[in-house]
């Protein structure tokens, strides 16, 4: 049983995305969201990815803190 909390890069890997630091940074910069768009409604996700994000928060899953972090990062003001 793994009791280590997931890392931010683990969330990207779980989503099927490149999980190295540069790829994560580039993904977030390329997919900034306006405040009016919920994270799971962003056009960059497949239906399965959106479901993972939505359900992680709804069920307060182990992924929830990393999904919150992703949400904040993608809603930050554009560079």
N, C-alpha and C positions, 0 to 999 in steps of 0.2 A: 504494500500500500504506500503510495506516495503522499506524504503530508507537507511537502514543500509547496508554498503558494506559487501559482503561475507567475511568470515574468511577462513583461510587455511583449518581448519577442516571441514568447510561447503563444500568446493570443494571435499574433500574425501567422505563425506556423499553423495553428489550429484553423485559421481562416483560409489556409492554402496559399498564403502570400509569402514572398521573400521576407525573411525574418532577421536579416542583418541590420545593423544600425543605420547604415546609409540608405538602404531600401525603405526602411520604416520612415525615416525622415523625408525622403522623396515622395513616398505615398501620401503622407499627411500634407505636405506642401501642395501636392497636385490635386488634392481632394478636399480643400477647405469648404466648410459648410456655412451658409447663413444661419442666423439664429432660428429662423422659421422652419428649418428642415431638421427633423429628428434624425439621429445617427442611423437608425435602422431603415430610414426611408431614403437615404442617399443613393443616387444612381450608380455608384461605383460597386455596389454589392450584388452578388448573385442572390436569388431567393434563399438558398441555404445559409449563406453568410448572414443575411439580414435576420433570419430566424434565430441563428445562434446568438447574435447580439441582443435581440429582443428578449429571448427566453432567458439568457444569462442574467439580465437585469430583473425580469419579472419573478424569477425564482431565487434571486439572491445567490446565484451559483458561485462556485470558486472563481469563475471568470469575471464576476461583476466588478471588482475593483479595477481590473485592467480595461474593461469595457468603459467604465466611467472615465478612466484616464484617456482613452482613445476619443471619447466624446468631447472632452475638454480640449484636447489637442486639435481636433478637426474643426472646432468652433472658434478657435482663437482668431484674432484679427489677422488679416492677410499681411504677409511680409511686404 
